[in-house]
Amino acid sequence: MPAFDLAAIGAGLSFADALPALSEALDTSAAVVVSAPPGTGNTTWNL
């Protein structure tokens, strides 16, 4: 079983169509950046 079930996590979210590309990117990199236009329900974290 994968560490994260991206299909289950993203089901119904606006970026769900991008999950295959995200999964592919994570196969080749330890980190990826996901961005979305303002108003699409994304959350900004300020650390």
N, C-alpha and C positions, 0 to 999 in steps of 0.2 A: 504494500500500500504506500502511495507517495506521502511525503511529509505533509503536503497540503493538497486537498482535493479542490483545485481551482474551479472546476465546473460547479461543485456544490456551493462554494463560497460566493461565486459571482452570479449564481442563478437569479434572474430577475433584475439585475442591476444594469445600468445604462451601458457599462463597458463589457457586458457579457459576450458580445460579438468579437471582442478583442482578446478573449482568453486563449485561443490557440496561439496567437502571436506572442502573448505574454509567456505562456508555457514554453514555447520554443526559445525565447530570449533567456529564460531562466535555466534552460538546459546548457547554455553556453556561457553564462555569466552569473556571478554571485549576487549581483544587484541590477535592478532596472529602474527606470524612471517612468512613471505613469502620470500623464497630465490630462486635464479635462478643462474645457472652457468654463468661465464663470457661470454659475447658475445651474450646473448639472448635478449638484448634490455632493460634490467632492468636499473633503474636509482638509483644512490646512493645519498642520502641526507646527507650532513655534517652539523649538527647543532652545 
